[in-house]
Amino acid sequence: MLTNPATAKRLAAKSAPRVIGAASAELGDLRVPEIHDLANRLRFAPQQGRIWLDDQRMMLMHVSSLGALRQELIDSLGKETARGIVTRIGYQAGARDAEMAKKLRSSCGCYNHFLAGPQLVSLEGIVHCEPLALEIDVGSGHYFGDFALIDCAEAEAHVASYGIGEEPSCWMLVGYACGYTSTFMGRPILWRETECKALGHDRCRVVGRPVEEWGEDAREDLRFLQIGDFVKWTPATQASAPQALFAARAAASRENSFGMVGISGGFNTVCHLVKKVAPTDATVLFLGESGVGKEIFSHNLHRLSKRARGPFVAVNCAAIPEQLVESELFGVEKGGYTGAVASRPGRLERAHGGTLFLDEIGTLSYTAQGKLLRALQEGEIERVGDTRVRKVDVRIVAATNVNLCEAVKEGTFREDLFYRLNVFPIRVPPLRDRRDDIPLLMNWFMQRAAKKHGKTITGFRERAVDAMINYGWPGNVREMENIVERAVILADDGALDISHLFTNGEDFHSNTFVIRRNGALLPATGCLDAEAAAPEGGLPALAETEARMLRLALAEAKGNLSLAARLLSISRPTLAYRLRKHKIELN
């Protein structure tokens, strides 16, 4: 085991921390873990225009474009401002990767868990990291890291634009290291670049330790991260406050102010429209398929409105029998009809001062539509069997999965009622049109269901993630919630697999590619259905899986056995033997 003399001296004094040696790549009695568990989480979906790393959407970017962006920022805003922006972008990326590493490696031991970060930046094509020294004691908050950065894309881009200079240039990587390590340790860790190719060195090198150990000169670096307030905390609060901060940041990345999760353009557009119209009294009409979350958005609309302290009354128009529509909406007086033994207010009256939500309004009969229209126009109602007119002050929010424009043309929905409701329409897109939200929703529902049913669920297997992303979701968010809860119930703790999720014959197709150990891309799976993925034994049979992989490799290699063998990382004779074993013939 190799380390530098200073690190060896610290180890002799403390004994608890352990060291990675650069040459042997050893971590005490452990070795730097293989990267394949992380690489298996990388998915390419060219037909959707998406690349996924676990539940995070990624994108490929030319290094020259990164250089052009940096140059534009420096020339337009100045070096100081540009450095701050780039460093904070890196910090955010590091914090997100730390959350991912926690999910994927939390059971692999402290060091293997931590080293997921350096391996992730390698997988993302940014730089190859070689640990020179590493000391971690999360319990006491002790940290020291020394890493060599080989073939750094950021330094390469900077040198291409500005040549060799007098300052280090790996701003984003330094920010990444600060964000990743601070989130991992639960306390602010500051990194500095001690060597850089932009200074003429043959490689880049960074060193990290807690902020307070850098002394007063740490302020120079902290101003780029805008985390200077950390160093003002007292020792008593410094141990706990960062954990709360990072937990809040992680929660904020999953759940917005609506108590909902989503990051897609479609989701954010709906949130923006709801926030815009909420302070007004305008009638809102939510449009969209069943299960997309129209009622949840209507609840949030009410919560953000001036009527938030008033009642929110929901009416499922599809569940009210035709003969009871009038009494349900407007109320009934005692003796108003046979069996009316007591007076009671209707939904409109109960919603006075608040919001009335009319769900599935497209199912109301033509007669009921006329009665509702008059109440909305006049702002007054008469209970069944009563002659007294009652004024009501309600805000109307309606929702439907019916195309009301077509219904008006067909004569099944009143045109005047449609225009009364269609003041501020908000269309909620189906889940298949906002696939960026799928990974967030998966984890959100998994955590809720696991807590509800007392299960310890660690996440989703790679093929389960692939299937969930590519599934059509005809039932939208409601269907996903039910599928994930069912999977949590079926699973014996651990990770959720396809056999737990798709148990009712749902069809799903994979259009994604995975990266193999040799760097080649291979289709993730063929066209599968849930019955093939989940036979009586639970998981797919090993023989079926092997045969499927052989066929995929042959298809990718267009029948070339040597190329197919290389794709599978086996020899050509072994491939030929397995083809005979599974009775697979070449076309």
VMD Tcl script that draws the C-alpha trace (Angstrom):
set ca {
  {0.00 0.00 0.00}
  {1.44 3.34 -1.07}
  {0.75 6.80 0.26}
  {2.68 10.02 0.73}
  {4.79 10.58 3.90}
  {2.47 13.24 5.32}
  {-0.49 10.90 5.09}
  {1.48 8.08 6.71}
  {2.35 10.36 9.61}
  {-1.32 11.28 10.14}
  {-2.29 7.61 10.02}
  {0.25 6.67 12.65}
  {-1.24 9.30 14.92}
  {-4.91 8.45 14.36}
  {-5.05 4.76 13.36}
  {-8.78 4.99 12.54}
  {-8.63 6.50 9.03}
  {-7.48 4.28 6.17}
  {-5.58 5.10 3.00}
  {-5.76 4.31 -0.67}
  {-2.43 3.71 -2.31}
  {-2.09 5.08 -5.83}
  {-0.12 2.26 -7.40}
  {-1.82 -0.73 -5.83}
  {-5.28 0.90 -5.87}
  {-5.87 -0.75 -2.50}
  {-8.13 0.52 0.23}
  {-6.79 -1.13 3.34}
  {-7.88 -4.72 2.73}
  {-10.27 -3.65 -0.06}
  {-9.74 -2.69 -3.68}
  {-11.20 0.09 -5.74}
  {-14.54 -1.40 -6.86}
  {-15.38 -2.28 -10.44}
  {-17.37 0.34 -12.31}
  {-19.76 -2.13 -13.95}
  {-22.52 -1.69 -11.37}
  {-22.61 2.01 -12.29}
  {-22.18 1.39 -16.03}
  {-25.20 -0.93 -15.94}
  {-27.29 2.08 -14.92}
  {-26.41 3.92 -18.14}
  {-29.18 3.68 -20.74}
  {-29.38 5.12 -24.25}
  {-32.84 5.63 -25.76}
  {-32.21 7.20 -29.19}
  {-35.83 6.84 -30.33}
  {-36.87 9.02 -27.39}
  {-33.89 11.36 -27.62}
  {-32.85 10.50 -24.07}
  {-29.84 9.20 -22.16}
  {-30.39 8.00 -18.59}
  {-27.90 7.47 -15.78}
  {-30.06 5.71 -13.23}
  {-32.95 8.17 -12.75}
  {-31.07 11.24 -14.01}
  {-31.43 12.42 -17.59}
  {-28.05 13.10 -19.20}
  {-26.82 14.48 -22.51}
  {-23.72 14.17 -24.66}
  {-21.86 17.42 -25.27}
  {-18.86 18.23 -27.43}
  {-15.82 19.20 -25.38}
  {-15.29 22.02 -27.87}
  {-18.82 23.26 -27.06}
  {-17.94 23.25 -23.36}
  {-14.87 25.32 -24.20}
  {-16.96 27.74 -26.26}
  {-19.45 28.09 -23.40}
  {-16.69 28.80 -20.88}
  {-15.11 31.31 -23.22}
  {-18.45 33.08 -23.78}
  {-19.04 33.29 -20.02}
  {-15.52 34.60 -19.35}
  {-15.60 37.15 -22.15}
  {-19.13 38.35 -21.37}
  {-19.18 38.29 -17.56}
  {-15.52 38.33 -16.56}
  {-13.39 35.55 -15.14}
  {-14.57 35.91 -11.51}
  {-18.29 35.69 -12.30}
  {-17.78 32.93 -14.88}
  {-15.77 30.87 -12.41}
  {-18.50 31.17 -9.80}
  {-21.21 30.04 -12.23}
  {-19.21 27.07 -13.52}
  {-18.13 26.04 -10.01}
  {-21.69 26.08 -8.71}
  {-22.90 24.04 -11.69}
  {-20.30 21.45 -10.75}
  {-21.36 21.61 -7.09}
  {-24.96 20.83 -7.97}
  {-23.91 17.92 -10.19}
  {-21.73 16.51 -7.41}
  {-24.53 16.74 -4.87}
  {-26.90 14.89 -7.23}
  {-24.34 12.17 -7.90}
  {-23.84 11.75 -4.14}
  {-27.54 11.01 -3.79}
  {-27.28 8.49 -6.64}
  {-24.21 6.87 -5.06}
  {-26.05 6.57 -1.77}
  {-28.82 4.65 -3.50}
  {-26.52 2.37 -5.53}
  {-23.61 1.78 -3.14}
  {-24.84 2.46 0.39}
  {-24.56 -1.24 1.29}
  {-21.04 -1.64 -0.14}
  {-19.08 -0.13 2.74}
  {-17.97 3.44 3.32}
  {-15.03 3.51 0.90}
  {-16.65 1.68 -2.00}
  {-19.68 3.91 -1.52}
  {-17.56 7.08 -1.64}
  {-15.54 5.99 -4.67}
  {-18.72 5.88 -6.76}
  {-18.28 9.65 -7.22}
  {-14.85 9.52 -8.91}
  {-16.11 6.58 -10.97}
  {-19.24 8.46 -12.03}
  {-17.24 11.38 -13.46}
  {-15.17 8.82 -15.36}
  {-18.35 7.17 -16.66}
  {-19.70 10.57 -17.67}
  {-16.58 11.15 -19.79}
  {-15.31 14.13 -17.80}
  {-12.05 12.81 -16.36}
  {-10.33 9.69 -15.08}
  {-9.70 9.90 -11.32}
  {-6.86 8.10 -9.57}
  {-6.93 8.21 -5.75}
  {-3.56 9.07 -4.21}
  {-4.72 9.21 -0.60}
  {-8.07 8.98 1.13}
  {-9.06 9.20 4.79}
  {-12.71 9.00 5.78}
  {-14.38 8.88 9.17}
  {-17.97 10.02 8.73}
  {-18.74 9.63 12.42}
  {-16.09 12.12 13.55}
  {-16.34 14.25 10.40}
  {-12.69 13.65 9.48}
  {-11.89 13.75 5.79}
  {-8.79 14.06 3.62}
  {-8.65 13.31 -0.10}
  {-5.93 13.59 -2.72}
  {-6.81 12.63 -6.30}
  {-5.00 12.79 -9.65}
  {-7.20 13.87 -12.57}
  {-6.09 12.23 -15.82}
  {-7.18 13.58 -19.23}
  {-9.48 16.23 -17.81}
  {-11.95 17.43 -20.48}
  {-12.42 20.77 -18.72}
  {-8.70 21.55 -18.69}
  {-8.46 20.46 -22.31}
  {-11.26 22.84 -23.30}
  {-9.70 25.74 -21.38}
  {-6.24 25.24 -22.85}
  {-7.75 25.08 -26.36}
  {-9.28 28.53 -25.81}
  {-6.63 30.31 -23.72}
  {-3.48 28.20 -23.78}
  {-1.20 27.71 -20.76}
  {-1.84 30.32 -18.08}
  {-1.14 31.20 -14.47}
  {-4.26 29.82 -12.77}
  {-5.84 26.35 -12.55}
  {-8.90 25.91 -14.75}
  {-10.86 22.87 -13.53}
  {-13.57 24.97 -11.89}
  {-16.46 22.60 -12.57}
  {-14.57 19.56 -11.29}
  {-13.56 21.36 -8.11}
  {-17.20 22.33 -7.60}
  {-18.25 18.74 -8.29}
  {-15.81 17.42 -5.70}
  {-17.06 19.95 -3.12}
  {-20.71 19.08 -3.78}
  {-20.19 15.32 -3.81}
  {-17.97 15.14 -0.73}
  {-19.97 17.68 1.29}
  {-23.18 15.74 0.64}
  {-21.46 12.44 1.45}
  {-19.87 13.67 4.68}
  {-22.79 15.84 5.81}
  {-20.46 18.80 6.34}
  {-18.79 21.34 4.00}
  {-15.65 19.93 2.38}
  {-13.52 22.30 0.32}
  {-11.31 21.15 -2.56}
  {-8.44 22.96 -4.24}
  {-6.59 22.27 -7.44}
  {-2.87 22.00 -6.71}
  {-1.77 20.95 -10.20}
  {-3.41 21.65 -13.54}
  {-2.68 21.09 -17.22}
  {-3.65 24.72 -17.74}
  {-0.56 25.57 -15.64}
  {1.66 23.33 -17.74}
  {1.57 20.23 -15.54}
  {1.21 16.81 -17.15}
  {-1.98 16.14 -15.16}
  {-4.41 17.83 -12.80}
  {-4.56 17.17 -9.07}
  {-7.03 18.14 -6.34}
  {-6.90 18.00 -2.54}
  {-9.92 18.19 -0.24}
  {-10.48 18.64 3.49}
  {-13.08 20.26 5.78}
  {-13.49 24.02 5.33}
  {-12.23 24.97 8.77}
  {-8.95 23.07 8.24}
  {-8.03 25.40 5.37}
  {-7.97 28.42 7.68}
  {-8.80 32.01 6.79}
  {-7.69 31.70 3.16}
  {-10.67 29.39 2.53}
  {-12.79 32.50 2.06}
  {-11.18 33.04 -1.34}
  {-12.56 29.72 -2.56}
  {-15.87 29.85 -0.69}
  {-16.97 33.00 -2.47}
  {-17.21 31.02 -5.71}
  {-19.41 28.41 -4.03}
  {-21.49 30.95 -2.08}
  {-21.41 28.74 1.01}
  {-19.46 31.16 3.17}
  {-22.17 31.10 5.85}
  {-21.13 27.54 6.73}
  {-17.91 28.72 8.35}
  {-19.79 31.16 10.59}
  {-21.67 28.42 12.41}
  {-20.76 27.39 15.92}
  {-19.19 23.97 16.54}
  {-22.45 22.82 18.14}
  {-24.51 23.54 15.03}
  {-21.87 22.63 12.49}
  {-22.30 18.90 13.11}
  {-26.04 18.84 12.45}
  {-26.98 21.78 10.27}
  {-25.30 20.59 7.05}
  {-27.14 17.28 7.23}
  {-30.45 19.13 7.41}
  {-29.39 21.39 4.56}
  {-28.45 18.52 2.29}
  {-31.57 16.57 3.21}
  {-33.69 19.60 2.37}
  {-31.87 20.05 -0.94}
  {-32.39 16.39 -1.81}
  {-36.08 16.61 -0.89}
  {-36.48 19.78 -2.94}
  {-35.04 18.01 -5.98}
  {-37.73 15.35 -5.66}
  {-40.79 17.30 -4.49}
  {-41.84 20.83 -5.40}
  {-44.04 23.27 -3.50}
  {-47.13 21.40 -4.78}
  {-46.21 18.25 -2.85}
  {-45.80 16.62 -6.27}
  {-42.78 15.38 -8.17}
  {-41.74 16.16 -11.73}
  {-39.09 17.91 -13.77}
  {-40.41 17.60 -17.33}
  {-41.39 20.57 -19.44}
  {-45.02 19.46 -19.50}
  {-45.20 19.15 -15.72}
  {-43.53 22.51 -15.11}
  {-45.84 24.19 -17.64}
  {-48.91 22.97 -15.73}
  {-47.39 24.12 -12.41}
  {-46.66 27.53 -13.91}
  {-50.23 27.93 -15.22}
  {-51.72 26.84 -11.89}
  {-49.60 29.41 -10.01}
  {-50.61 32.11 -12.49}
  {-54.35 31.56 -12.23}
  {-54.54 30.58 -8.54}
  {-54.71 34.15 -7.07}
  {-57.69 35.00 -9.32}
  {-61.31 33.82 -9.19}
  {-61.30 32.63 -12.81}
  {-62.98 29.33 -13.65}
  {-60.37 26.67 -14.46}
  {-60.90 23.62 -16.66}
  {-58.37 20.79 -16.36}
  {-58.16 18.60 -19.45}
  {-56.34 15.30 -19.80}
  {-56.56 11.53 -19.67}
  {-57.64 9.62 -16.57}
  {-54.92 9.26 -13.97}
  {-52.74 12.23 -14.96}
  {-53.32 14.07 -11.67}
  {-56.08 16.58 -12.47}
  {-57.62 16.40 -9.00}
  {-54.25 16.84 -7.28}
  {-53.58 19.95 -9.34}
  {-57.06 21.26 -8.46}
  {-56.33 20.77 -4.73}
  {-53.12 22.75 -5.12}
  {-54.94 25.44 -7.09}
  {-57.30 25.88 -4.15}
  {-54.42 25.85 -1.63}
  {-52.63 28.64 -3.52}
  {-55.77 30.75 -3.98}
  {-57.32 33.52 -1.87}
  {-59.99 30.98 -0.91}
  {-57.52 28.60 0.72}
  {-59.18 28.98 4.13}
  {-62.56 28.16 2.64}
  {-63.90 24.67 1.89}
  {-62.80 22.52 -1.04}
  {-65.75 20.40 -2.14}
  {-65.21 17.71 -4.77}
  {-68.03 16.23 -6.85}
  {-67.57 13.14 -9.00}
  {-70.20 13.86 -11.61}
  {-69.91 10.34 -13.06}
  {-70.92 8.79 -9.72}
  {-74.16 10.75 -9.26}
  {-77.34 9.04 -10.57}
  {-79.35 11.16 -13.00}
  {-82.33 11.48 -10.64}
  {-80.13 12.74 -7.78}
  {-78.02 15.31 -9.62}
  {-80.22 18.26 -8.67}
  {-80.44 17.38 -4.97}
  {-76.70 16.64 -4.76}
  {-75.69 19.93 -6.37}
  {-78.37 22.28 -5.00}
  {-79.58 20.58 -1.80}
  {-83.03 19.53 -0.66}
  {-85.63 20.80 1.79}
  {-87.43 18.50 4.17}
  {-90.34 16.94 2.32}
  {-88.97 18.03 -1.04}
  {-89.48 14.48 -2.29}
  {-90.43 11.12 -0.89}
  {-87.85 10.10 1.68}
  {-86.47 13.63 2.23}
  {-86.91 13.55 6.03}
  {-84.46 16.39 6.69}
  {-83.15 19.47 4.96}
  {-79.55 19.38 3.77}
  {-77.37 21.75 1.74}
  {-76.07 20.77 -1.68}
  {-72.47 20.76 -2.85}
  {-72.65 24.31 -4.20}
  {-73.95 25.61 -0.90}
  {-71.35 23.68 1.11}
  {-68.58 25.15 -1.07}
  {-69.68 28.75 -0.28}
  {-66.56 30.91 0.15}
  {-64.34 28.20 -1.26}
  {-63.88 26.01 -4.34}
  {-66.20 23.51 -6.00}
  {-64.37 20.86 -8.01}
  {-66.51 19.18 -10.68}
  {-64.68 16.04 -11.72}
  {-65.65 14.18 -14.91}
  {-68.02 16.97 -15.84}
  {-68.25 15.60 -19.37}
  {-70.44 12.76 -18.07}
  {-73.29 15.02 -16.85}
  {-76.57 14.57 -18.67}
  {-77.79 17.33 -20.98}
  {-80.58 18.24 -18.55}
  {-78.22 18.45 -15.58}
  {-75.88 20.62 -17.61}
  {-78.64 23.19 -18.11}
  {-79.44 23.35 -14.39}
  {-75.75 23.74 -13.52}
  {-75.32 26.47 -16.13}
  {-78.05 28.62 -14.59}
  {-76.54 28.30 -11.13}
  {-73.12 29.32 -12.43}
  {-74.50 32.28 -14.37}
  {-76.70 33.69 -11.62}
  {-74.58 32.71 -8.60}
  {-77.73 31.49 -6.83}
  {-79.52 28.20 -6.20}
  {-82.84 26.81 -5.02}
  {-82.95 23.66 -2.98}
  {-85.27 20.92 -4.22}
  {-88.69 21.53 -2.69}
  {-87.87 25.09 -1.60}
  {-88.89 28.48 -2.95}
  {-86.12 30.47 -1.29}
  {-83.24 31.64 -3.50}
  {-79.82 31.35 -1.90}
  {-76.76 33.27 -3.06}
  {-73.56 31.24 -3.32}
  {-70.01 32.49 -3.75}
  {-67.91 29.66 -5.15}
  {-65.02 29.27 -7.50}
  {-65.60 26.58 -10.11}
  {-62.81 24.19 -11.07}
  {-63.76 21.42 -13.47}
  {-61.96 18.45 -14.96}
  {-62.68 15.99 -17.73}
  {-61.00 13.34 -19.86}
  {-63.60 13.95 -22.61}
  {-62.84 16.12 -25.63}
  {-65.48 18.76 -24.90}
  {-65.05 20.45 -28.29}
  {-66.02 17.20 -30.02}
  {-68.81 16.65 -27.50}
  {-70.24 20.09 -28.37}
  {-70.14 19.24 -32.08}
  {-71.87 15.93 -31.41}
  {-74.56 17.64 -29.35}
  {-73.81 15.78 -26.11}
  {-72.42 18.79 -24.24}
  {-73.97 22.25 -24.07}
  {-72.03 24.86 -25.97}
  {-72.97 27.65 -23.55}
  {-71.78 25.59 -20.55}
  {-68.55 24.77 -22.36}
  {-67.75 28.45 -22.85}
  {-68.72 29.17 -19.25}
  {-66.18 26.59 -18.05}
  {-63.47 27.15 -20.64}
  {-62.19 30.43 -19.15}
  {-58.73 29.15 -18.26}
  {-58.11 25.65 -19.67}
  {-55.05 23.71 -18.48}
  {-54.11 20.54 -20.33}
  {-52.22 17.99 -18.22}
  {-50.08 15.84 -20.54}
  {-50.12 12.04 -20.22}
  {-47.19 10.33 -18.54}
  {-45.91 8.88 -21.82}
  {-45.36 12.47 -23.03}
  {-43.33 13.45 -19.97}
  {-41.01 10.51 -19.47}
  {-38.49 12.68 -17.64}
  {-40.85 12.46 -14.66}
  {-40.94 8.64 -14.62}
  {-37.74 8.00 -12.59}
  {-38.73 10.59 -9.99}
  {-42.25 9.19 -9.69}
  {-40.91 5.64 -9.43}
  {-38.74 6.51 -6.45}
  {-41.39 8.70 -4.87}
  {-44.06 5.97 -4.96}
  {-41.53 3.32 -3.91}
  {-40.54 5.27 -0.79}
  {-44.17 5.97 0.14}
  {-45.25 2.35 -0.36}
  {-42.21 0.96 1.49}
  {-42.95 3.20 4.47}
  {-46.64 2.33 4.36}
  {-46.07 -1.43 4.29}
  {-42.95 -1.55 6.49}
  {-40.63 -2.84 3.75}
  {-36.93 -2.15 3.19}
  {-36.73 -1.52 -0.56}
  {-33.36 -0.40 -1.94}
  {-34.48 0.65 -5.42}
  {-35.11 -0.85 -8.86}
  {-33.02 -3.29 -10.87}
  {-31.60 -2.03 -14.16}
  {-34.04 -3.96 -16.36}
  {-36.94 -2.80 -14.18}
  {-35.94 0.83 -14.72}
  {-35.64 0.15 -18.46}
  {-39.11 -1.43 -18.58}
  {-40.74 1.35 -16.55}
  {-39.28 4.08 -18.75}
  {-40.37 2.37 -21.97}
  {-43.84 1.23 -20.85}
  {-46.76 3.11 -22.43}
  {-48.61 3.91 -19.14}
  {-52.20 3.94 -20.44}
  {-53.36 4.53 -16.85}
  {-50.81 7.31 -16.34}
  {-49.63 8.30 -12.86}
  {-52.41 6.42 -11.07}
  {-51.38 3.19 -12.82}
  {-47.74 3.71 -11.83}
  {-48.67 4.30 -8.21}
  {-50.64 1.06 -8.12}
  {-47.96 -0.96 -9.94}
  {-45.18 0.23 -7.63}
  {-47.23 -0.39 -4.49}
  {-48.06 -3.89 -5.71}
  {-44.37 -4.52 -6.40}
  {-43.39 -3.37 -2.91}
  {-45.92 -5.79 -1.41}
  {-44.67 -8.69 -3.56}
  {-40.97 -8.04 -2.98}
  {-39.10 -9.57 -0.04}
  {-37.20 -6.35 0.61}
  {-34.16 -5.58 -1.59}
  {-34.57 -4.22 -5.15}
  {-37.74 -4.33 -7.24}
  {-37.58 -6.37 -10.46}
  {-39.80 -6.79 -13.52}
  {-41.43 -9.84 -11.96}
  {-42.69 -7.68 -9.08}
  {-43.94 -4.86 -11.28}
  {-45.67 -6.27 -14.35}
  {-47.85 -9.14 -13.15}
  {-51.04 -8.61 -15.18}
  {-49.77 -9.22 -18.69}
  {-48.82 -5.61 -19.45}
  {-46.92 -5.29 -22.72}
  {-43.77 -3.21 -22.80}
  {-41.05 -2.73 -25.39}
  {-37.45 -1.66 -24.93}
  {-35.89 0.89 -27.27}
  {-32.80 1.46 -25.14}
  {-29.17 0.38 -25.38}
  {-26.80 -0.50 -22.57}
  {-23.03 -0.19 -22.42}
  {-21.02 -3.42 -22.24}
  {-17.71 -3.94 -20.49}
  {-15.80 -3.37 -23.73}
  {-17.60 -0.03 -24.23}
  {-19.85 -1.28 -27.05}
  {-23.58 -0.56 -27.02}
  {-26.07 -3.41 -27.11}
  {-29.90 -3.37 -27.09}
  {-31.07 -3.66 -23.49}
  {-33.70 -6.31 -24.24}
  {-35.87 -7.50 -27.04}
  {-39.63 -7.04 -27.22}
  {-40.85 -8.54 -23.93}
  {-44.15 -9.00 -22.20}
  {-44.73 -9.48 -18.53}
  {-45.59 -13.16 -18.85}
  {-42.23 -13.88 -20.48}
  {-40.45 -11.73 -17.92}
  {-42.14 -13.32 -14.95}
  {-42.69 -17.07 -15.23}
  {-43.87 -19.14 -12.30}
  {-40.42 -19.19 -10.77}
  {-40.44 -15.39 -10.44}
  {-37.32 -14.18 -12.26}
  {-36.64 -15.02 -15.94}
  {-35.09 -18.41 -16.43}
  {-31.32 -18.23 -16.88}
  {-31.43 -20.31 -20.07}
  {-34.05 -18.01 -21.62}
  {-32.02 -14.95 -20.71}
  {-28.84 -16.43 -22.18}
  {-30.61 -17.41 -25.40}
  {-32.07 -13.92 -25.72}
  {-28.64 -12.35 -25.27}
  {-27.17 -14.65 -27.91}
  {-29.86 -13.68 -30.43}
  {-29.39 -10.00 -29.69}
  {-25.64 -10.24 -30.15}
  {-26.07 -12.08 -33.45}
  {-28.54 -9.47 -34.64}
  {-26.20 -6.65 -33.64}
  {-23.27 -8.36 -35.39}
  {-25.43 -9.17 -38.44}
  {-24.54 -12.85 -38.19}
  {-20.77 -12.34 -37.80}
  {-19.79 -14.88 -35.11}
  {-16.44 -13.28 -34.30}
  {-18.01 -9.86 -33.80}
  {-20.89 -11.35 -31.77}
  {-18.38 -13.14 -29.54}
  {-16.52 -9.87 -28.93}
  {-19.80 -8.12 -28.06}
  {-20.50 -10.84 -25.49}
  {-16.88 -10.85 -24.21}
  {-16.52 -14.59 -24.88}
  {-14.46 -16.62 -27.32}
  {-15.76 -17.70 -30.71}
  {-15.72 -21.45 -29.83}
  {-17.68 -20.70 -26.66}
  {-20.23 -18.78 -28.70}
  {-20.55 -21.62 -31.18}
  {-21.05 -24.12 -28.33}
  {-23.78 -22.01 -26.74}
  {-25.56 -21.53 -30.05}
  {-25.68 -25.32 -30.48}
  {-26.80 -25.71 -26.87}
  {-29.78 -23.41 -27.40}
  {-30.43 -24.72 -30.92}
  {-29.99 -21.27 -32.45}
  {-29.33 -21.45 -36.17}
  {-27.70 -18.78 -38.30}
  {-29.85 -17.35 -41.07}
}
mol new
graphics top color blue
foreach p $ca { graphics top sphere $p radius 0.5 }
foreach p [lrange $ca 0 end-1] q [lrange $ca 1 end] { graphics top cylinder $p $q radius 0.2 }
display resetview
